[in-house]
């Protein structure tokens, strides 16, 4: 896990008009598990049709940090 990566991911979510409500991050050795709790801009559950865009946003954030 790199310093600032959560902020970069949150910024990518914001570009998709998603609100990051909470994040659970755990690191064990080389393995990192991240769970993001988010809503759409109206506070509603994120629709399944957005899942691919969210995945791409996370991948973009990781690429920006070199992970």
PDB file of N, H, CA, C and O in Angstrom:
ATOM      1  N   UNK A   1       0.847  -1.184   0.000  1.00  0.00           N
ATOM      2  CA  UNK A   1       0.000   0.000   0.000  1.00  0.00           C
ATOM      3  C   UNK A   1       0.882   1.232   0.000  1.00  0.00           C
ATOM      4  O   UNK A   1       1.811   1.341   0.800  1.00  0.00           O
ATOM      5  N   UNK A   2       0.594   2.139  -0.881  1.00  0.00           N
ATOM      6  H   UNK A   2      -0.161   2.050  -1.530  1.00  0.00           H
ATOM      7  CA  UNK A   2       1.384   3.372  -0.974  1.00  0.00           C
ATOM      8  C   UNK A   2       0.656   4.519  -0.286  1.00  0.00           C
ATOM      9  O   UNK A   2      -0.572   4.586  -0.311  1.00  0.00           O
ATOM     10  N   UNK A   3       1.421   5.423   0.331  1.00  0.00           N
ATOM     11  H   UNK A   3       2.419   5.368   0.352  1.00  0.00           H
ATOM     12  CA  UNK A   3       0.788   6.609   0.926  1.00  0.00           C
ATOM     13  C   UNK A   3       0.033   7.400  -0.141  1.00  0.00           C
ATOM     14  O   UNK A   3       0.541   7.612  -1.242  1.00  0.00           O
ATOM     15  N   UNK A   4      -1.169   7.827   0.188  1.00  0.00           N
ATOM     16  H   UNK A   4      -1.583   7.655   1.083  1.00  0.00           H
ATOM     17  CA  UNK A   4      -1.956   8.647  -0.722  1.00  0.00           C
ATOM     18  C   UNK A   4      -2.805   7.889  -1.721  1.00  0.00           C
ATOM     19  O   UNK A   4      -3.592   8.495  -2.448  1.00  0.00           O
ATOM     20  N   UNK A   5      -2.660   6.574  -1.769  1.00  0.00           N
ATOM     21  H   UNK A   5      -2.021   6.082  -1.178  1.00  0.00           H
ATOM     22  CA  UNK A   5      -3.404   5.819  -2.785  1.00  0.00           C
ATOM     23  C   UNK A   5      -4.915   5.884  -2.550  1.00  0.00           C
ATOM     24  O   UNK A   5      -5.688   5.948  -3.506  1.00  0.00           O
ATOM     25  N   UNK A   6      -5.338   5.869  -1.280  1.00  0.00           N
ATOM     26  H   UNK A   6      -4.710   5.817  -0.504  1.00  0.00           H
ATOM     27  CA  UNK A   6      -6.773   5.952  -0.999  1.00  0.00           C
ATOM     28  C   UNK A   6      -7.329   7.284  -1.498  1.00  0.00           C
ATOM     29  O   UNK A   6      -8.438   7.334  -2.029  1.00  0.00           O
ATOM     30  N   UNK A   7      -6.574   8.345  -1.331  1.00  0.00           N
ATOM     31  H   UNK A   7      -5.673   8.304  -0.899  1.00  0.00           H
ATOM     32  CA  UNK A   7      -7.006   9.655  -1.816  1.00  0.00           C
ATOM     33  C   UNK A   7      -7.136   9.669  -3.334  1.00  0.00           C
ATOM     34  O   UNK A   7      -8.084  10.240  -3.872  1.00  0.00           O
ATOM     35  N   UNK A   8      -6.195   9.048  -4.019  1.00  0.00           N
ATOM     36  H   UNK A   8      -5.424   8.584  -3.582  1.00  0.00           H
ATOM     37  CA  UNK A   8      -6.245   8.986  -5.483  1.00  0.00           C
ATOM     38  C   UNK A   8      -7.464   8.187  -5.937  1.00  0.00           C
ATOM     39  O   UNK A   8      -8.155   8.583  -6.875  1.00  0.00           O
ATOM     40  N   UNK A   9      -7.728   7.058  -5.266  1.00  0.00           N
ATOM     41  H   UNK A   9      -7.166   6.736  -4.504  1.00  0.00           H
ATOM     42  CA  UNK A   9      -8.904   6.243  -5.599  1.00  0.00           C
ATOM     43  C   UNK A   9     -10.179   7.039  -5.339  1.00  0.00           C
ATOM     44  O   UNK A   9     -11.094   7.027  -6.162  1.00  0.00           O
ATOM     45  N   UNK A  10     -10.247   7.728  -4.203  1.00  0.00           N
ATOM     46  H   UNK A  10      -9.503   7.738  -3.534  1.00  0.00           H
ATOM     47  CA  UNK A  10     -11.431   8.530  -3.872  1.00  0.00           C
ATOM     48  C   UNK A  10     -11.660   9.617  -4.920  1.00  0.00           C
ATOM     49  O   UNK A  10     -12.805   9.905  -5.271  1.00  0.00           O
ATOM     50  N   UNK A  11     -10.589  10.218  -5.420  1.00  0.00           N
ATOM     51  H   UNK A  11      -9.659   9.984  -5.135  1.00  0.00           H
ATOM     52  CA  UNK A  11     -10.727  11.236  -6.474  1.00  0.00           C
ATOM     53  C   UNK A  11     -11.288  10.634  -7.756  1.00  0.00           C
ATOM     54  O   UNK A  11     -12.089  11.270  -8.442  1.00  0.00           O
ATOM     55  N   UNK A  12     -10.875   9.419  -8.081  1.00  0.00           N
ATOM     56  H   UNK A  12     -10.224   8.903  -7.524  1.00  0.00           H
ATOM     57  CA  UNK A  12     -11.417   8.743  -9.267  1.00  0.00           C
ATOM     58  C   UNK A  12     -12.905   8.438  -9.072  1.00  0.00           C
ATOM     59  O   UNK A  12     -13.692   8.565 -10.010  1.00  0.00           O
ATOM     60  N   UNK A  13     -13.294   8.037  -7.857  1.00  0.00           N
ATOM     61  H   UNK A  13     -12.655   7.934  -7.095  1.00  0.00           H
ATOM     62  CA  UNK A  13     -14.710   7.791  -7.571  1.00  0.00           C
ATOM     63  C   UNK A  13     -15.507   9.084  -7.722  1.00  0.00           C
ATOM     64  O   UNK A  13     -16.617   9.080  -8.254  1.00  0.00           O
ATOM     65  N   UNK A  14     -14.934  10.182  -7.251  1.00  0.00           N
ATOM     66  H   UNK A  14     -14.033  10.185  -6.819  1.00  0.00           H
ATOM     67  CA  UNK A  14     -15.618  11.473  -7.343  1.00  0.00           C
ATOM     68  C   UNK A  14     -15.887  11.853  -8.798  1.00  0.00           C
ATOM     69  O   UNK A  14     -16.931  12.428  -9.107  1.00  0.00           O
ATOM     70  N   UNK A  15     -14.961  11.536  -9.680  1.00  0.00           N
ATOM     71  H   UNK A  15     -14.113  11.069  -9.429  1.00  0.00           H
ATOM     72  CA  UNK A  15     -15.156  11.804 -11.109  1.00  0.00           C
ATOM     73  C   UNK A  15     -16.355  11.039 -11.661  1.00  0.00           C
ATOM     74  O   UNK A  15     -16.978  11.469 -12.632  1.00  0.00           O
ATOM     75  N   UNK A  16     -16.678   9.894 -11.033  1.00  0.00           N
ATOM     76  H   UNK A  16     -16.172   9.545 -10.245  1.00  0.00           H
ATOM     77  CA  UNK A  16     -17.839   9.094 -11.437  1.00  0.00           C
ATOM     78  C   UNK A  16     -19.099   9.519 -10.682  1.00  0.00           C
ATOM     79  O   UNK A  16     -20.138   8.869 -10.790  1.00  0.00           O
ATOM     80  N   UNK A  17     -19.006  10.603  -9.922  1.00  0.00           N
ATOM     81  H   UNK A  17     -18.161  11.131  -9.834  1.00  0.00           H
ATOM     82  CA  UNK A  17     -20.098  11.125  -9.104  1.00  0.00           C
ATOM     83  C   UNK A  17     -20.534  10.119  -8.048  1.00  0.00           C
ATOM     84  O   UNK A  17     -21.724   9.943  -7.789  1.00  0.00           O
ATOM     85  N   UNK A  18     -19.546   9.463  -7.445  1.00  0.00           N
ATOM     86  H   UNK A  18     -18.579   9.607  -7.655  1.00  0.00           H
ATOM     87  CA  UNK A  18     -19.789   8.523  -6.361  1.00  0.00           C
ATOM     88  C   UNK A  18     -19.211   9.093  -5.077  1.00  0.00           C
ATOM     89  O   UNK A  18     -18.195   9.786  -5.095  1.00  0.00           O
ATOM     90  N   UNK A  19     -19.869   8.795  -3.961  1.00  0.00           N
ATOM     91  H   UNK A  19     -20.695   8.232  -3.947  1.00  0.00           H
ATOM     92  CA  UNK A  19     -19.399   9.250  -2.655  1.00  0.00           C
ATOM     93  C   UNK A  19     -18.796   8.065  -1.912  1.00  0.00           C
ATOM     94  O   UNK A  19     -19.456   7.044  -1.719  1.00  0.00           O
ATOM     95  N   UNK A  20     -17.555   8.203  -1.503  1.00  0.00           N
ATOM     96  H   UNK A  20     -17.019   9.032  -1.661  1.00  0.00           H
ATOM     97  CA  UNK A  20     -16.905   7.175  -0.697  1.00  0.00           C
ATOM     98  C   UNK A  20     -17.313   7.414   0.747  1.00  0.00           C
ATOM     99  O   UNK A  20     -16.928   8.419   1.347  1.00  0.00           O
ATOM    100  N   UNK A  21     -18.089   6.496   1.307  1.00  0.00           N
ATOM    101  H   UNK A  21     -18.401   5.680   0.820  1.00  0.00           H
ATOM    102  CA  UNK A  21     -18.613   6.634   2.657  1.00  0.00           C
ATOM    103  C   UNK A  21     -17.625   6.094   3.683  1.00  0.00           C
ATOM    104  O   UNK A  21     -17.422   6.692   4.739  1.00  0.00           O
ATOM    105  N   UNK A  22     -17.016   4.960   3.363  1.00  0.00           N
ATOM    106  H   UNK A  22     -17.181   4.473   2.505  1.00  0.00           H
ATOM    107  CA  UNK A  22     -16.103   4.298   4.289  1.00  0.00           C
ATOM    108  C   UNK A  22     -15.211   3.367   3.484  1.00  0.00           C
ATOM    109  O   UNK A  22     -15.566   2.946   2.383  1.00  0.00           O
ATOM    110  N   UNK A  23     -14.070   3.057   4.037  1.00  0.00           N
ATOM    111  H   UNK A  23     -13.782   3.400   4.931  1.00  0.00           H
ATOM    112  CA  UNK A  23     -13.170   2.090   3.404  1.00  0.00           C
ATOM    113  C   UNK A  23     -12.543   1.243   4.497  1.00  0.00           C
ATOM    114  O   UNK A  23     -12.126   1.760   5.534  1.00  0.00           O
ATOM    115  N   UNK A  24     -12.478  -0.049   4.265  1.00  0.00           N
ATOM    116  H   UNK A  24     -12.817  -0.470   3.423  1.00  0.00           H
ATOM    117  CA  UNK A  24     -11.798  -0.964   5.183  1.00  0.00           C
ATOM    118  C   UNK A  24     -10.577  -1.492   4.446  1.00  0.00           C
ATOM    119  O   UNK A  24     -10.691  -2.131   3.401  1.00  0.00           O
ATOM    120  N   UNK A  25      -9.425  -1.216   5.003  1.00  0.00           N
ATOM    121  H   UNK A  25      -9.332  -0.697   5.853  1.00  0.00           H
ATOM    122  CA  UNK A  25      -8.162  -1.583   4.376  1.00  0.00           C
ATOM    123  C   UNK A  25      -7.429  -2.536   5.309  1.00  0.00           C
ATOM    124  O   UNK A  25      -7.270  -2.251   6.496  1.00  0.00           O
ATOM    125  N   UNK A  26      -6.989  -3.652   4.779  1.00  0.00           N
ATOM    126  H   UNK A  26      -7.118  -3.884   3.814  1.00  0.00           H
ATOM    127  CA  UNK A  26      -6.169  -4.563   5.584  1.00  0.00           C
ATOM    128  C   UNK A  26      -4.995  -5.037   4.739  1.00  0.00           C
ATOM    129  O   UNK A  26      -5.132  -5.329   3.551  1.00  0.00           O
ATOM    130  N   UNK A  27      -3.845  -5.104   5.384  1.00  0.00           N
ATOM    131  H   UNK A  27      -3.733  -4.867   6.349  1.00  0.00           H
ATOM    132  CA  UNK A  27      -2.619  -5.522   4.711  1.00  0.00           C
ATOM    133  C   UNK A  27      -2.012  -6.673   5.490  1.00  0.00           C
ATOM    134  O   UNK A  27      -1.839  -6.595   6.706  1.00  0.00           O
ATOM    135  N   UNK A  28      -1.695  -7.734   4.781  1.00  0.00           N
ATOM    136  H   UNK A  28      -1.836  -7.797   3.793  1.00  0.00           H
ATOM    137  CA  UNK A  28      -1.032  -8.882   5.382  1.00  0.00           C
ATOM    138  C   UNK A  28       0.100  -9.281   4.450  1.00  0.00           C
ATOM    139  O   UNK A  28      -0.125  -9.906   3.413  1.00  0.00           O
ATOM    140  N   UNK A  29       1.310  -8.916   4.825  1.00  0.00           N
ATOM    141  H   UNK A  29       1.493  -8.408   5.667  1.00  0.00           H
ATOM    142  CA  UNK A  29       2.446  -9.185   3.953  1.00  0.00           C
ATOM    143  C   UNK A  29       2.306  -8.405   2.661  1.00  0.00           C
ATOM    144  O   UNK A  29       2.170  -7.181   2.674  1.00  0.00           O
ATOM    145  N   UNK A  30       2.340  -9.119   1.549  1.00  0.00           N
ATOM    146  H   UNK A  30       2.451 -10.113   1.539  1.00  0.00           H
ATOM    147  CA  UNK A  30       2.209  -8.496   0.227  1.00  0.00           C
ATOM    148  C   UNK A  30       0.755  -8.342  -0.211  1.00  0.00           C
ATOM    149  O   UNK A  30       0.478  -7.707  -1.228  1.00  0.00           O
ATOM    150  N   UNK A  31      -0.169  -8.916   0.547  1.00  0.00           N
ATOM    151  H   UNK A  31       0.056  -9.431   1.374  1.00  0.00           H
ATOM    152  CA  UNK A  31      -1.581  -8.906   0.161  1.00  0.00           C
ATOM    153  C   UNK A  31      -2.300  -7.715   0.795  1.00  0.00           C
ATOM    154  O   UNK A  31      -2.133  -7.424   1.979  1.00  0.00           O
ATOM    155  N   UNK A  32      -3.094  -7.042  -0.017  1.00  0.00           N
ATOM    156  H   UNK A  32      -3.230  -7.278  -0.979  1.00  0.00           H
ATOM    157  CA  UNK A  32      -3.890  -5.911   0.452  1.00  0.00           C
ATOM    158  C   UNK A  32      -5.338  -6.170   0.073  1.00  0.00           C
ATOM    159  O   UNK A  32      -5.650  -6.446  -1.085  1.00  0.00           O
ATOM    160  N   UNK A  33      -6.218  -6.079   1.059  1.00  0.00           N
ATOM    161  H   UNK A  33      -5.965  -5.855   2.000  1.00  0.00           H
ATOM    162  CA  UNK A  33      -7.653  -6.202   0.808  1.00  0.00           C
ATOM    163  C   UNK A  33      -8.298  -4.855   1.106  1.00  0.00           C
ATOM    164  O   UNK A  33      -8.156  -4.324   2.208  1.00  0.00           O
ATOM    165  N   UNK A  34      -8.998  -4.309   0.135  1.00  0.00           N
ATOM    166  H   UNK A  34      -9.113  -4.740  -0.760  1.00  0.00           H
ATOM    167  CA  UNK A  34      -9.691  -3.036   0.292  1.00  0.00           C
ATOM    168  C   UNK A  34     -11.172  -3.253   0.024  1.00  0.00           C
ATOM    169  O   UNK A  34     -11.553  -3.859  -0.977  1.00  0.00           O
ATOM    170  N   UNK A  35     -11.994  -2.754   0.926  1.00  0.00           N
ATOM    171  H   UNK A  35     -11.684  -2.262   1.740  1.00  0.00           H
ATOM    172  CA  UNK A  35     -13.443  -2.799   0.749  1.00  0.00           C
ATOM    173  C   UNK A  35     -13.936  -1.359   0.787  1.00  0.00           C
ATOM    174  O   UNK A  35     -13.688  -0.632   1.748  1.00  0.00           O
ATOM    175  N   UNK A  36     -14.632  -0.958  -0.261  1.00  0.00           N
ATOM    176  H   UNK A  36     -14.834  -1.549  -1.042  1.00  0.00           H
ATOM    177  CA  UNK A  36     -15.122   0.408  -0.357  1.00  0.00           C
ATOM    178  C   UNK A  36     -16.640   0.419  -0.193  1.00  0.00           C
ATOM    179  O   UNK A  36     -17.352  -0.374  -0.808  1.00  0.00           O
ATOM    180  N   UNK A  37     -17.114   1.328   0.644  1.00  0.00           N
ATOM    181  H   UNK A  37     -16.535   1.972   1.144  1.00  0.00           H
ATOM    182  CA  UNK A  37     -18.544   1.536   0.837  1.00  0.00           C
ATOM    183  C   UNK A  37     -18.867   2.887   0.217  1.00  0.00           C
ATOM    184  O   UNK A  37     -18.354   3.917   0.654  1.00  0.00           O
ATOM    185  N   UNK A  38     -19.719   2.877  -0.801  1.00  0.00           N
ATOM    186  H   UNK A  38     -20.135   2.040  -1.156  1.00  0.00           H
ATOM    187  CA  UNK A  38     -20.010   4.119  -1.504  1.00  0.00           C
ATOM    188  C   UNK A  38     -21.471   4.174  -1.928  1.00  0.00           C
ATOM    189  O   UNK A  38     -22.180   3.168  -1.964  1.00  0.00           O
ATOM    190  N   UNK A  39     -21.884   5.389  -2.244  1.00  0.00           N
ATOM    191  H   UNK A  39     -21.308   6.206  -2.214  1.00  0.00           H
ATOM    192  CA  UNK A  39     -23.230   5.618  -2.767  1.00  0.00           C
ATOM    193  C   UNK A  39     -23.100   6.482  -4.015  1.00  0.00           C
ATOM    194  O   UNK A  39     -22.029   6.999  -4.330  1.00  0.00           O
ATOM    195  N   UNK A  40     -24.218   6.622  -4.714  1.00  0.00           N
ATOM    196  H   UNK A  40     -25.089   6.202  -4.458  1.00  0.00           H
ATOM    197  CA  UNK A  40     -24.212   7.574  -5.822  1.00  0.00           C
ATOM    198  C   UNK A  40     -24.351   8.982  -5.238  1.00  0.00           C
ATOM    199  O   UNK A  40     -24.417   9.135  -4.018  1.00  0.00           O
ATOM    200  N   UNK A  41     -24.396   9.990  -6.071  1.00  0.00           N
ATOM    201  H   UNK A  41     -24.343   9.865  -7.062  1.00  0.00           H
ATOM    202  CA  UNK A  41     -24.426  11.371  -5.573  1.00  0.00           C
ATOM    203  C   UNK A  41     -25.686  11.693  -4.780  1.00  0.00           C
ATOM    204  O   UNK A  41     -25.711  12.655  -4.012  1.00  0.00           O
ATOM    205  N   UNK A  42     -26.749  10.877  -4.965  1.00  0.00           N
ATOM    206  H   UNK A  42     -26.729  10.095  -5.588  1.00  0.00           H
ATOM    207  CA  UNK A  42     -28.002  11.090  -4.244  1.00  0.00           C
ATOM    208  C   UNK A  42     -28.084  10.269  -2.964  1.00  0.00           C
ATOM    209  O   UNK A  42     -29.109  10.285  -2.282  1.00  0.00           O
ATOM    210  N   UNK A  43     -27.014   9.551  -2.633  1.00  0.00           N
ATOM    211  H   UNK A  43     -26.182   9.537  -3.187  1.00  0.00           H
ATOM    212  CA  UNK A  43     -27.003   8.737  -1.425  1.00  0.00           C
ATOM    213  C   UNK A  43     -27.626   7.365  -1.602  1.00  0.00           C
ATOM    214  O   UNK A  43     -27.880   6.667  -0.620  1.00  0.00           O
ATOM    215  N   UNK A  44     -27.873   6.972  -2.842  1.00  0.00           N
ATOM    216  H   UNK A  44     -27.666   7.539  -3.639  1.00  0.00           H
ATOM    217  CA  UNK A  44     -28.482   5.677  -3.127  1.00  0.00           C
ATOM    218  C   UNK A  44     -27.414   4.641  -3.446  1.00  0.00           C
ATOM    219  O   UNK A  44     -26.272   4.982  -3.754  1.00  0.00           O
ATOM    220  N   UNK A  45     -27.796   3.385  -3.367  1.00  0.00           N
ATOM    221  H   UNK A  45     -28.724   3.108  -3.116  1.00  0.00           H
ATOM    222  CA  UNK A  45     -26.870   2.295  -3.685  1.00  0.00           C
ATOM    223  C   UNK A  45     -26.366   2.435  -5.116  1.00  0.00           C
ATOM    224  O   UNK A  45     -27.095   2.861  -6.011  1.00  0.00           O
ATOM    225  N   UNK A  46     -25.117   2.072  -5.308  1.00  0.00           N
ATOM    226  H   UNK A  46     -24.524   1.726  -4.581  1.00  0.00           H
ATOM    227  CA  UNK A  46     -24.511   2.135  -6.635  1.00  0.00           C
ATOM    228  C   UNK A  46     -25.094   1.018  -7.490  1.00  0.00           C
ATOM    229  O   UNK A  46     -25.107  -0.145  -7.086  1.00  0.00           O
ATOM    230  N   UNK A  47     -25.573   1.380  -8.666  1.00  0.00           N
ATOM    231  H   UNK A  47     -25.563   2.325  -8.994  1.00  0.00           H
ATOM    232  CA  UNK A  47     -26.189   0.401  -9.558  1.00  0.00           C
ATOM    233  C   UNK A  47     -25.123  -0.525 -10.133  1.00  0.00           C
ATOM    234  O   UNK A  47     -23.994  -0.113 -10.398  1.00  0.00           O
ATOM    235  N   UNK A  48     -25.503  -1.766 -10.316  1.00  0.00           N
ATOM    236  H   UNK A  48     -26.420  -2.101 -10.100  1.00  0.00           H
ATOM    237  CA  UNK A  48     -24.583  -2.782 -10.833  1.00  0.00           C
ATOM    238  C   UNK A  48     -23.967  -2.387 -12.172  1.00  0.00           C
ATOM    239  O   UNK A  48     -22.848  -2.795 -12.482  1.00  0.00           O
ATOM    240  N   UNK A  49     -24.670  -1.613 -12.952  1.00  0.00           N
ATOM    241  H   UNK A  49     -25.579  -1.281 -12.701  1.00  0.00           H
ATOM    242  CA  UNK A  49     -24.146  -1.204 -14.261  1.00  0.00           C
ATOM    243  C   UNK A  49     -22.895  -0.328 -14.135  1.00  0.00           C
ATOM    244  O   UNK A  49     -22.169  -0.146 -15.113  1.00  0.00           O
ATOM    245  N   UNK A  50     -22.640   0.207 -12.952  1.00  0.00           N
ATOM    246  H   UNK A  50     -23.230   0.059 -12.158  1.00  0.00           H
ATOM    247  CA  UNK A  50     -21.459   1.046 -12.726  1.00  0.00           C
ATOM    248  C   UNK A  50     -20.243   0.261 -12.254  1.00  0.00           C
ATOM    249  O   UNK A  50     -19.152   0.823 -12.163  1.00  0.00           O
ATOM    250  N   UNK A  51     -20.402  -1.006 -11.956  1.00  0.00           N
ATOM    251  H   UNK A  51     -21.289  -1.463 -12.030  1.00  0.00           H
ATOM    252  CA  UNK A  51     -19.308  -1.789 -11.382  1.00  0.00           C
ATOM    253  C   UNK A  51     -18.072  -1.807 -12.277  1.00  0.00           C
ATOM    254  O   UNK A  51     -16.951  -1.702 -11.777  1.00  0.00           O
ATOM    255  N   UNK A  52     -18.253  -1.936 -13.573  1.00  0.00           N
ATOM    256  H   UNK A  52     -19.163  -2.020 -13.979  1.00  0.00           H
ATOM    257  CA  UNK A  52     -17.100  -1.973 -14.478  1.00  0.00           C
ATOM    258  C   UNK A  52     -16.369  -0.628 -14.478  1.00  0.00           C
ATOM    259  O   UNK A  52     -15.139  -0.592 -14.504  1.00  0.00           O
ATOM    260  N   UNK A  53     -17.117   0.470 -14.450  1.00  0.00           N
ATOM    261  H   UNK A  53     -18.117   0.440 -14.429  1.00  0.00           H
ATOM    262  CA  UNK A  53     -16.499   1.795 -14.399  1.00  0.00           C
ATOM    263  C   UNK A  53     -15.707   1.971 -13.105  1.00  0.00           C
ATOM    264  O   UNK A  53     -14.634   2.574 -13.102  1.00  0.00           O
ATOM    265  N   UNK A  54     -16.239   1.445 -12.018  1.00  0.00           N
ATOM    266  H   UNK A  54     -17.111   0.955 -12.020  1.00  0.00           H
ATOM    267  CA  UNK A  54     -15.550   1.533 -10.729  1.00  0.00           C
ATOM    268  C   UNK A  54     -14.254   0.732 -10.774  1.00  0.00           C
ATOM    269  O   UNK A  54     -13.213   1.198 -10.311  1.00  0.00           O
ATOM    270  N   UNK A  55     -14.320  -0.456 -11.323  1.00  0.00           N
ATOM    271  H   UNK A  55     -15.166  -0.834 -11.699  1.00  0.00           H
ATOM    272  CA  UNK A  55     -13.119  -1.290 -11.456  1.00  0.00           C
ATOM    273  C   UNK A  55     -12.057  -0.571 -12.288  1.00  0.00           C
ATOM    274  O   UNK A  55     -10.876  -0.585 -11.943  1.00  0.00           O
ATOM    275  N   UNK A  56     -12.481   0.052 -13.373  1.00  0.00           N
ATOM    276  H   UNK A  56     -13.441   0.064 -13.653  1.00  0.00           H
ATOM    277  CA  UNK A  56     -11.544   0.786 -14.230  1.00  0.00           C
ATOM    278  C   UNK A  56     -10.941   1.978 -13.488  1.00  0.00           C
ATOM    279  O   UNK A  56      -9.764   2.291 -13.669  1.00  0.00           O
ATOM    280  N   UNK A  57     -11.740   2.640 -12.656  1.00  0.00           N
ATOM    281  H   UNK A  57     -12.696   2.385 -12.509  1.00  0.00           H
ATOM    282  CA  UNK A  57     -11.242   3.778 -11.880  1.00  0.00           C
ATOM    283  C   UNK A  57     -10.169   3.335 -10.892  1.00  0.00           C
ATOM    284  O   UNK A  57      -9.167   4.026 -10.704  1.00  0.00           O
ATOM    285  N   UNK A  58     -10.383   2.180 -10.261  1.00  0.00           N
ATOM    286  H   UNK A  58     -11.197   1.620 -10.414  1.00  0.00           H
ATOM    287  CA  UNK A  58      -9.385   1.653  -9.322  1.00  0.00           C
ATOM    288  C   UNK A  58      -8.112   1.288 -10.070  1.00  0.00           C
ATOM    289  O   UNK A  58      -7.012   1.596  -9.611  1.00  0.00           O
ATOM    290  N   UNK A  59      -8.253   0.638 -11.211  1.00  0.00           N
ATOM    291  H   UNK A  59      -9.147   0.389 -11.584  1.00  0.00           H
ATOM    292  CA  UNK A  59      -7.083   0.273 -12.011  1.00  0.00           C
ATOM    293  C   UNK A  59      -6.317   1.518 -12.462  1.00  0.00           C
ATOM    294  O   UNK A  59      -5.086   1.518 -12.477  1.00  0.00           O
ATOM    295  N   UNK A  60      -7.036   2.571 -12.827  1.00  0.00           N
ATOM    296  H   UNK A  60      -8.035   2.572 -12.815  1.00  0.00           H
ATOM    297  CA  UNK A  60      -6.394   3.825 -13.231  1.00  0.00           C
ATOM    298  C   UNK A  60      -5.617   4.420 -12.061  1.00  0.00           C
ATOM    299  O   UNK A  60      -4.483   4.869 -12.229  1.00  0.00           O
ATOM    300  N   UNK A  61      -6.228   4.424 -10.874  1.00  0.00           N
ATOM    301  H   UNK A  61      -7.149   4.060 -10.738  1.00  0.00           H
ATOM    302  CA  UNK A  61      -5.557   4.961  -9.690  1.00  0.00           C
ATOM    303  C   UNK A  61      -4.296   4.170  -9.373  1.00  0.00           C
ATOM    304  O   UNK A  61      -3.269   4.752  -9.026  1.00  0.00           O
ATOM    305  N   UNK A  62      -4.367   2.855  -9.490  1.00  0.00           N
ATOM    306  H   UNK A  62      -5.202   2.382  -9.772  1.00  0.00           H
ATOM    307  CA  UNK A  62      -3.186   2.024  -9.234  1.00  0.00           C
ATOM    308  C   UNK A  62      -2.091   2.304 -10.256  1.00  0.00           C
ATOM    309  O   UNK A  62      -0.909   2.322  -9.913  1.00  0.00           O
ATOM    310  N   UNK A  63      -2.479   2.522 -11.504  1.00  0.00           N
ATOM    311  H   UNK A  63      -3.439   2.508 -11.783  1.00  0.00           H
ATOM    312  CA  UNK A  63      -1.497   2.836 -12.544  1.00  0.00           C
ATOM    313  C   UNK A  63      -0.824   4.181 -12.268  1.00  0.00           C
ATOM    314  O   UNK A  63       0.367   4.349 -12.532  1.00  0.00           O
ATOM    315  N   UNK A  64      -1.587   5.133 -11.740  1.00  0.00           N
ATOM    316  H   UNK A  64      -2.554   4.997 -11.526  1.00  0.00           H
ATOM    317  CA  UNK A  64      -1.028   6.449 -11.429  1.00  0.00           C
ATOM    318  C   UNK A  64       0.016   6.379 -10.319  1.00  0.00           C
ATOM    319  O   UNK A  64       0.934   7.197 -10.263  1.00  0.00           O
ATOM    320  N   UNK A  65      -0.135   5.394  -9.437  1.00  0.00           N
ATOM    321  H   UNK A  65      -0.881   4.729  -9.482  1.00  0.00           H
ATOM    322  CA  UNK A  65       0.795   5.263  -8.311  1.00  0.00           C
ATOM    323  C   UNK A  65       1.903   4.264  -8.593  1.00  0.00           C
ATOM    324  O   UNK A  65       2.813   4.093  -7.782  1.00  0.00           O
ATOM    325  N   UNK A  66       1.828   3.608  -9.739  1.00  0.00           N
ATOM    326  H   UNK A  66       1.089   3.747 -10.398  1.00  0.00           H
ATOM    327  CA  UNK A  66       2.863   2.644 -10.087  1.00  0.00           C
ATOM    328  C   UNK A  66       2.679   1.282  -9.460  1.00  0.00           C
ATOM    329  O   UNK A  66       3.603   0.470  -9.481  1.00  0.00           O
ATOM    330  N   UNK A  67       1.494   1.004  -8.894  1.00  0.00           N
ATOM    331  H   UNK A  67       0.743   1.664  -8.877  1.00  0.00           H
ATOM    332  CA  UNK A  67       1.206  -0.311  -8.290  1.00  0.00           C
ATOM    333  C   UNK A  67       0.619  -1.259  -9.303  1.00  0.00           C
ATOM    334  O   UNK A  67       0.317  -2.406  -8.973  1.00  0.00           O
TER     335      UNK A  67
END
